[in-house]
Amino acid sequence: MTRARSAVLLCLCLYLLLLAGAQGQPVSKDTVYFTSNRKSITLPFQLVHNLIIIPVKINDSKSLNFILDSGVRNTIITRLYYSDSLDLNQADKITLSGLGTGYTVEALFSSGNTMSMEGIQGDNHQVYVLLEDMFDLSTRMGMPVHGIIGYDIFKNFVVKINYHAKTITLYRPDIKLARKKRAEEYPLHIEGNKAYVFANVRQHNGDTVNVKLVVDTGASHTLSLYLPSNNRLTLPPKVMEAYLGRGLSGDINGKIGRINGFKIGRYELLNLPASYPNEEAIKLALNISNRNGNLGSDILKRFTVILDYPHNRMVLQPNRKFKEPFHYNMAGFEVSTPLPGTNYYTVSNVVEDSPAKLVGLKPGDQLLNINGKNCTELTLNELMEIFESKPGRKLRMQVKRDAVVHNVDLVLKSEI
């Protein structure tokens, strides 16, 4: 979970559970298939905040940007822009609720649609269109993001995610892939359209706890642990209050702290941050499949990952990022891009008692310059790497507020 305070905001999809009105909708008998006789198709993807972005067409639309989220069982459109057009088959208004604390959301439900990517087509596809852009994915991702797609892809193919090469390869389900050197296979438990694995977390007190985790490519952090799910799970001694993200029913708050280790099979990662959502925000998930939390992309990206739903297995092969330390945003504020697709960055969600708060940064301040680098020349990922670099680093910043330029010296500080 790089970016603790701000990247955890991007595990929005992680907490998405379609309940309430969605439960009353008919089950789709969709079919997703290759449009040729090829055995596999490799597609490039963009990786932003550890999240995979792929282009998808719905019916006759232009390519729309979707987050590929193995933790979500429905295709969800979160926002359409004025230049986007989307013709859906018969759409009915429904009410959705999910994780978080707050309110329900109205959406349109449509079945019988066509989904397509290069060389792939899906028929009789179910789509939910949120009537309120409550996730605000585009400003957080720095590019137009139209929605979330997941289970419909994973259930029909053997999916290989190469985080280093930024490619995803889809294989026909009858293909048996040879296991490469250093790769290790684990049972994948498919329950309620979600994939689970078992792993061990080693806590600050030396206690090792076996946990059942949702495999979630749509979560940008390392892992999330649900304290009420196991009385052996305990908070680390040093934690910070954090806004963890947005669920379908409102905000999700909790705490972030470091654990000594995370081990799956023979592979162990050390000294990594974990998030602990408040019980009220996750109460709908606590009784589902006896889960203890979720496994996110800041761990998954350290491997080449094969998710083989048809044969109930997951394969992990470490890549060159496997031994990299786990960092997070130590500046104390979130970055937004009010004009997605441009390098125009503003301050948002300033955390109390953080370095940003202490030097007087305010939501809406435009980031102009950091240590002599013009922010318009930095990508969002490059900007976040600066805030995640190391405790004690001094950042000489220029920000604009109400047409006035201010010079600010900010020192990065680790709080966990």
C-alpha positions in Angstrom: 0.0 0.0 0.0 2.1 2.8 -1.2 0.6 6.2 -0.6 -1.1 5.3 2.7 -3.4 8.3 3.1 -3.9 9.0 -0.6 -3.5 5.6 -2.3 -5.9 3.9 0.0 -8.4 6.4 -1.3 -8.0 4.6 -4.6 -9.1 1.2 -3.3 -12.6 2.5 -3.9 -13.4 -0.6 -5.9 -12.3 -2.9 -3.2 -15.2 -2.0 -1.0 -17.8 -2.2 -3.7 -20.5 -4.7 -2.9 -23.7 -4.6 -4.9 -26.5 -5.5 -2.6 -30.1 -4.3 -2.1 -31.6 -3.5 -5.5 -28.9 -5.5 -7.3 -29.9 -8.6 -5.6 -33.3 -8.5 -7.2 -31.9 -8.5 -10.7 -31.9 -11.6 -12.8 -28.7 -13.7 -13.2 -27.1 -13.2 -16.6 -26.1 -16.1 -18.8 -23.4 -14.1 -20.5 -20.8 -15.5 -22.8 -17.3 -14.0 -23.2 -15.1 -15.4 -25.9 -12.3 -14.9 -28.4 -13.4 -13.6 -31.8 -10.8 -15.8 -33.5 -9.3 -19.3 -33.1 -6.3 -17.9 -31.2 -5.3 -19.6 -27.9 -4.3 -16.3 -26.2 -4.5 -12.6 -26.5 -2.1 -10.1 -24.9 -3.3 -6.6 -24.2 -1.3 -3.6 -22.9 -2.6 -1.8 -19.8 -1.9 1.4 -17.9 -0.9 1.1 -14.3 -1.8 4.1 -12.2 -1.8 4.0 -8.4 -1.1 0.3 -8.7 -4.5 -0.1 -10.6 -4.9 -1.7 -14.0 -6.7 0.4 -16.6 -7.9 -1.3 -19.8 -10.0 -0.1 -22.7 -13.5 -1.6 -23.1 -16.3 -0.9 -25.5 -19.9 -1.3 -24.5 -22.2 -1.9 -27.5 -21.2 0.7 -30.1 -19.4 3.1 -27.7 -15.9 4.3 -28.2 -13.2 2.7 -26.0 -13.9 3.5 -22.3 -11.3 3.2 -19.5 -12.2 0.6 -16.9 -10.3 -0.5 -13.8 -9.8 -4.2 -13.9 -11.0 -5.3 -10.5 -11.1 -9.0 -9.5 -13.0 -8.0 -6.3 -16.1 -6.8 -8.2 -18.7 -9.1 -9.7 -20.5 -6.6 -11.9 -19.5 -4.1 -14.6 -20.1 -0.7 -13.2 -20.0 2.6 -15.1 -19.2 5.4 -12.6 -19.1 8.3 -15.0 -19.7 9.3 -18.6 -18.4 12.6 -20.1 -20.2 14.9 -22.5 -18.2 13.5 -25.4 -19.1 9.9 -24.5 -22.2 8.1 -25.9 -23.5 4.9 -24.6 -26.6 3.1 -25.9 -27.8 0.5 -23.4 -30.5 -2.0 -23.9 -33.6 -1.7 -21.7 -32.5 0.1 -18.5 -34.4 0.1 -15.2 -33.7 2.4 -12.3 -32.7 0.5 -9.1 -31.3 1.3 -5.7 -27.9 0.0 -4.5 -26.2 -0.1 -1.2 -22.9 -1.5 0.0 -19.9 -0.9 2.2 -19.4 2.4 3.9 -21.6 4.5 6.1 -24.1 7.0 4.6 -26.7 6.4 2.0 -28.0 4.3 -0.9 -27.3 5.2 -4.5 -29.6 5.1 -7.6 -28.4 3.4 -10.7 -29.6 2.1 -14.0 -29.5 -1.6 -14.6 -29.2 -3.0 -18.1 -28.8 -6.5 -19.5 -28.3 -7.9 -23.0 -25.4 -5.6 -23.8 -22.2 -6.4 -25.8 -18.8 -5.9 -24.2 -15.7 -6.0 -26.4 -11.9 -5.6 -26.3 -9.4 -6.3 -29.0 -10.1 -9.9 -30.1 -12.6 -10.5 -27.3 -16.4 -10.1 -27.2 -19.0 -10.7 -24.5 -22.7 -11.2 -25.1 -25.7 -10.6 -22.9 -23.6 -8.4 -20.6 -25.0 -6.8 -17.5 -24.1 -3.2 -16.8 -24.9 -0.9 -13.9 -24.7 2.9 -14.4 -24.4 5.0 -11.3 -26.5 8.1 -11.5 -24.0 9.9 -9.2 -20.3 9.9 -9.7 -19.6 9.2 -6.0 -16.2 7.6 -6.5 -14.6 10.5 -8.5 -12.1 8.1 -10.0 -10.9 10.4 -12.8 -9.6 13.2 -10.6 -7.9 10.7 -8.3 -6.4 8.7 -11.2 -5.3 11.7 -13.3 -7.1 10.4 -16.4 -10.6 9.8 -17.5 -11.9 6.6 -15.9 -15.4 5.5 -16.8 -15.9 2.4 -14.6 -15.0 -0.9 -13.2 -15.0 -4.4 -14.7 -13.9 -7.7 -13.2 -15.5 -11.1 -12.7 -16.9 -11.3 -16.3 -13.2 -11.3 -17.5 -11.7 -13.5 -14.9 -14.3 -16.3 -14.9 -14.0 -17.0 -18.6 -10.3 -17.0 -19.1 -7.0 -17.9 -17.5 -5.6 -14.4 -16.8 -1.9 -13.6 -16.6 -1.0 -10.2 -15.3 2.6 -9.1 -16.0 2.9 -6.0 -13.8 6.5 -5.3 -15.0 5.7 -5.4 -18.7 2.2 -3.8 -18.1 0.5 -6.5 -20.1 -2.4 -8.8 -19.5 -2.7 -12.1 -21.4 -6.0 -13.9 -21.6 -5.8 -17.7 -22.4 -8.6 -20.0 -23.4 -9.7 -22.0 -20.3 -8.6 -25.3 -21.8 -5.0 -24.1 -22.0 -2.7 -25.5 -19.3 0.2 -23.1 -18.7 3.6 -24.5 -17.8 4.9 -23.3 -14.4 8.1 -21.3 -14.7 11.1 -21.3 -12.4 10.4 -19.6 -9.0 6.7 -19.6 -9.6 4.4 -21.1 -6.9 0.8 -22.3 -7.2 -1.9 -21.8 -4.6 -5.5 -22.9 -4.3 -8.0 -20.3 -5.4 -11.3 -20.6 -3.6 -14.2 -19.1 -5.7 -17.1 -18.2 -3.5 -20.0 -15.9 -4.5 -18.1 -14.8 -7.6 -15.1 -13.7 -5.6 -11.6 -15.4 -5.4 -10.0 -16.1 -2.0 -6.6 -17.2 -0.9 -5.2 -18.2 2.5 -2.0 -16.5 3.7 -0.3 -15.7 7.0 0.3 -12.3 8.6 3.0 -11.9 11.2 2.0 -9.2 13.7 4.1 -6.8 15.9 3.8 -9.2 18.9 5.2 -12.1 16.9 1.9 -13.8 16.6 1.2 -15.4 13.2 -2.4 -15.5 12.0 -3.7 -17.5 9.1 -6.1 -15.3 7.1 -8.6 -15.7 4.3 -8.3 -12.8 1.9 -10.2 -11.6 -1.2 -7.8 -11.3 -4.2 -8.4 -7.8 -5.3 -6.7 -6.2 -8.2 -8.9 -3.1 -7.7 -7.3 -2.3 -4.3 -4.2 -0.1 -4.6 -2.9 -0.9 -1.1 -1.1 -3.9 0.3 -3.8 -5.6 2.4 -6.8 -4.8 4.5 -7.5 -6.7 7.7 -10.9 -6.9 9.4 -10.2 -6.9 13.2 -13.7 -8.2 14.2 -13.2 -11.2 12.0 -10.6 -12.8 14.2 -9.9 -12.0 17.8 -6.2 -12.8 17.3 -5.9 -9.9 14.8 -4.6 -6.8 16.7 -3.7 -3.2 15.8 0.0 -2.4 15.6 1.3 -0.2 18.5 1.8 2.7 16.1 -1.1 3.6 13.9 -2.6 6.7 12.3 -6.2 7.6 11.6 -6.9 7.5 7.9 -9.6 7.9 5.4 -9.5 4.6 3.6 -11.7 5.2 0.7 -15.2 5.2 -0.6 -17.8 2.5 -0.5 -21.1 2.3 -2.3 -22.8 3.6 0.8 -20.4 6.2 1.9 -17.0 6.9 3.4 -14.7 4.2 4.9 -12.5 5.3 7.7 -10.0 3.4 9.8 -6.4 3.1 10.8 -3.1 2.2 9.1 -0.1 0.5 10.7 2.8 -1.7 9.9 2.9 -5.5 10.3 6.1 -7.5 10.6 5.4 -9.8 7.6 3.0 -11.2 5.1 3.7 -14.8 3.9 2.0 -16.8 1.2 3.6 -20.2 0.5 7.3 -19.8 0.6 7.3 -16.1 -0.2 7.4 -13.5 2.6 7.2 -9.7 2.4 8.5 -7.8 5.5 7.6 -4.5 7.3 4.5 -3.6 5.2 1.6 -1.2 5.9 -1.8 -2.7 6.5 -5.2 -0.9 6.7 -7.8 -1.7 9.4 -11.3 -0.3 8.4 -13.7 0.6 11.2 -16.3 -2.1 12.0 -19.2 0.1 11.1 -18.0 0.6 7.5 -17.4 -3.1 6.8 -20.3 -4.7 8.7 -21.9 -5.9 5.5 -18.7 -7.9 4.6 -18.0 -9.5 8.0 -20.3 -12.4 7.5 -19.5 -13.1 3.8 -17.4 -16.2 3.3 -15.7 -15.8 6.7 -13.2 -13.4 5.1 -10.5 -11.6 7.1 -9.8 -8.9 4.6 -8.4 -8.4 1.2 -5.1 -8.8 -0.7 -4.3 -5.7 -2.8 -2.2 -4.7 -5.7 0.8 -3.2 -3.8 1.6 -6.9 -3.0 0.3 -8.4 -6.3 2.4 -6.0 -8.4 5.6 -7.6 -7.0 4.7 -10.7 -8.9 3.6 -11.9 -12.3 0.2 -13.1 -11.4 -1.9 -15.9 -13.0 -5.5 -16.0 -11.9 -7.1 -19.2 -13.1 -10.7 -19.2 -12.0 -11.7 -22.1 -14.3 -9.1 -24.4 -12.5 -9.3 -22.8 -9.1 -5.7 -21.8 -8.8 -3.4 -18.8 -8.5 0.3 -18.7 -9.5 2.8 -16.1 -8.3 6.2 -15.5 -9.8 8.3 -12.8 -8.2 9.5 -9.9 -10.4 12.2 -7.3 -9.9 10.0 -5.3 -7.5 9.7 -8.2 -5.0 12.3 -6.9 -2.6 11.5 -3.2 -2.9 10.6 -1.6 0.5 7.0 -0.5 1.1 6.6 3.3 1.2 3.6 5.5 1.5 2.6 9.2 1.1 4.3 11.1 3.9 3.3 14.6 2.8 -0.1 14.5 4.5 -2.4 15.4 1.7 -4.0 13.9 -1.3 -3.4 15.0 -4.9 -6.3 15.6 -7.2 -6.4 16.4 -11.0 -9.4 18.6 -11.6 -8.7 18.3 -15.3 -8.2 14.6 -15.8 -5.6 13.9 -18.6 -3.6 17.0 -17.8 -0.7 17.6 -15.4 -2.7 20.1 -13.4 -2.5 19.1 -9.7 -4.2 20.5 -6.6 -4.1 19.7 -2.9 -7.1 17.9 -1.4 -7.9 16.1 1.9 -5.3 17.6 4.1 -4.8 15.4 7.2 -4.8 16.9 10.7 -1.4 17.2 12.4 0.3 16.2 9.2 3.3 18.0 7.5 0.9 19.5 5.0 -1.3 20.8 7.8 1.6 22.2 9.8 2.9 24.3 6.9 -0.6 25.7 6.0 -1.5 23.8 2.8 -5.2 24.0 2.0 -7.5 22.0 -0.3 -7.6 23.7 -3.7 -4.0 24.9 -3.6 -2.4 24.4 -7.1 1.0 22.6 -7.1 3.4 24.6 -9.3 6.9 23.5 -8.4 8.7 20.9 -6.2 12.4 21.1 -5.6 12.9 23.0 -8.9 10.7 20.6 -11.0 7.8 22.1 -12.7 4.7 20.0 -11.8 3.3 20.3 -15.3 6.3 18.1 -16.4 5.5 15.4 -13.8 3.1 12.5 -14.2 0.9 11.7 -11.3 3.0 8.6 -10.6 6.2 10.6 -10.6 4.6 13.2 -8.3 3.5 10.5 -5.8 7.0 9.0 -5.9 8.4 12.2 -4.4 5.9 12.2 -1.6 6.8 8.5 -0.8 10.5 8.8 -1.0 11.9 8.9 2.5 11.3 10.4 6.0 13.1 13.7 6.6 13.3 14.7 3.0 12.7 18.5 2.6 10.4 19.6 -0.3 10.7 23.2 -1.4 7.3 23.8 -3.0 5.5 26.6 -4.8 1.7 26.6 -4.7 -0.9 29.0 -6.0 -3.8 30.1 -3.9 -6.3 32.8 -5.1 -3.9 33.8 -7.8 -1.1 34.4 -5.3 2.1 32.2 -5.3 3.3 30.9 -2.0 6.7 29.3 -1.1 6.3 26.4 1.3 9.0 24.1 2.9 7.5 20.7 3.8 9.4 17.9 5.5 8.2 14.3 4.9 7.4 12.5 8.1 6.6 8.9 8.8 3.8 8.3 11.3 3.7 4.5 11.3 
